[in-house]
Every structure is written in structure tokens, then in C-alpha cells.
Amino acid sequence: MNTLTIDPPSGARPALARWDLAGVGASLLCILHCVATPVMAVALPAAELLERPAHTAFAVAILCIGLLAFIPGYRRHRRWPVVLLALLGFGLLSAGVVLPPGTLGEGAEKALTLLGGALLITAHLRNGYLCKVCRVCGGAPCGTAIAEAPAR
């Protein structure tokens, strides 16, 4: 018995891959910023004043990129764990922006930001992989056939 699978339009995959790569890049920049901030604060004390606005800008950019990658990705592969991993990662990463300053302490805030960034990177890599290997369009999950081809 033959099964028929339909690939999405060829232009759809590269666009999704670009957003996932952008998400990985933005998350890595956020992690590097988080690690470099203490050094910058010692070298340039005025840099401390820009910490919260920079954290907010990173969080907004990462959210926008994530929406552009994960919504179409979920529509393609229908895998909830990827979406949940991305939501958890974004929640941890943005804790430093959402919570009042000093709530967590500097060490805990950095740990949550680093963990959130790592989870987002993992989610983007998994989303990109699933979008690449998924061969079914529409509402059916990956690996299932849309229609059966008539036996000859």
C-alpha cells in the first residue's frame, strides 16, 4: 500500500529556518550580554544604567522572533513539547524584565536568564529540525499520510 505525502511549498522551509536561526542567534546574544554585563559594569560604570533597557529590548526581540518561528513551525509539525519548551525558556529569560528589580537577586536572575536562553536555543533547534523533516501539510501530525494512493 502506497501512501501519498505532500511537501509544503519550497519557499516555506527556508523562511522558517531563517527565523529559527535568528532565534538561536538572538538567544546567544542575550546569553553573551548576560555574561559580559558584570565585566562591562566594572569597566564602564555607566553601562549599568543601560542594563534594564537592554534586557527589555532583548526580551521583546526574542519574543517577536520566537512568534515568527514557533507559530508556523507548530502549524507544520504539531509538536506541543517544542512550544512548551519555548514558552518555558522565554518565561525564564524574561523574568528579569517582568519582576521588580531586586526580587530575585543578581545571581538568580542571571541563572534564570542563562537557563531560559539555553531552553530557547534548544526549542529553536528542535523546531527547525521538525520543520525540515516533516513531510505532511495541514492538520495531520508528522509521519501520517494525508491520503492513500490507490493500489495499482
N, C-alpha and C positions, 0 to 999 in steps of 0.2 A: 504494500500500500504506500503510495507516494503522498507526501504532504507538500502543500504549497505555502511558502513563506514569502513575504513581500518586504523588500528593503525600503526604508524611508528614502525620500529624495536625497540625492548625493550631497547637496549643499547643506543638509541639516546636521550631519555629523561633524564637519569641521567647525561650524559655529558653536556647537555645544562643547567641543574640545577646547576651543579658544576660551570660552568662559570658565571652564574648569581649570585651565592653565592660568588664567588671570586670577582665579580664586586661590590657587596654590601660591602664586607669586605675592598676592596681597597678604595672605596669611603669613608667609615667610617674612615679608617686610615688617609686619606687625610684631612678630617674634623678635626680629633683629632690633627693632626700635625698643622693645621692652628690655632686652638685654643691654643695649647701649645707653639707655637713659641714665643709669647711675654714673657712668663714666662721663657722659655729657654734662650732667649736673655738677660734677666736681670741676670739670674743665671750664664750663660756662655756666655759672650760677643762674644767669637769666634764662637758660634753656628750661629750667624747672617751671617757669611761668607758662610755657607752651605745652607742658605735658598733658594736661586735661583736654585742651582743644585738639591736640594731635591724636590722642586716644579716641576722642569722639569722631574725628574725621576718618580714622582707620575703621572704626566700627560701622559707620554709615557706608563707606565704600565697600567693605566686606559684605555687608547685608545686601547691597544692591547687586554686586557681582554674584553672590550666592543665589539670589532670586532668579537671576538670568540663567544660571546653570542648573539649579536643582528643580525648578518647576518644569521646564521642558524635559529634563532628564527623568523625573518621576513619571511624566506622561508617557515616556518611551518605555522604561523598564519596569515601572510599577513596584519598585522595591522600597518599602517603608523604612527598613533599617538605615538606608542611606540618608533619608530625610531626617530621621530621628537623631542620627549621629551629627548631621549638620546643625540641627536646632540646638542640641546639647553644646556643641562646640561654639556656636555663636552666643549662646547664653552665658557660657563661662568667659568667653573673650570680652563680652560687653559688660560684665559685672562691674568692672572698674569705672565705667561711664554711668551706669544706671544707679548704682548705690552711692549714697552720700560719701564725700571724701573722708577717709579715716575709718570707715566702717570695718573693713577687713584687715587693715594693716598692710604695709607695703609688701612684705614677703608673701602673704596670702594672695594679694591682688596679682602679683607677678606670676605666682604659681598657677592661678586660675587662667590668666591670660595665656601663658605658655601651653597649658593643657588644652585650652579652647582652640588655640591656633593649630596645635597638632591634630586635634579631632577634626577640624575643618579641612586640613590638608588631606587627611585620610578619607574623609567624605568626598572631597572633590576627585581624588584619585579613583575611588571606587565608582563614583558616578560616571566619570569618563570611561572607565573600563566597561561598565554595564551598558552604556550607550553605544560603545563601539561593537560589542559582541551581540547585542540584541538584534534579532532578525525579524521581529514581529511589530507591525504598526497597529495602532488602535488600542482598544481597551484590554486585549488579552495579554497576560503576563509573558515574559520572555520564555522561549522554549516551547510554546504551544503553537499549533497551526491555526491560521485564520480559517482556511477552507481546505477541504480534502480534494485532491485532484482525482478525476475519475480514473479507475483502473482500466488499462488497455489490454 
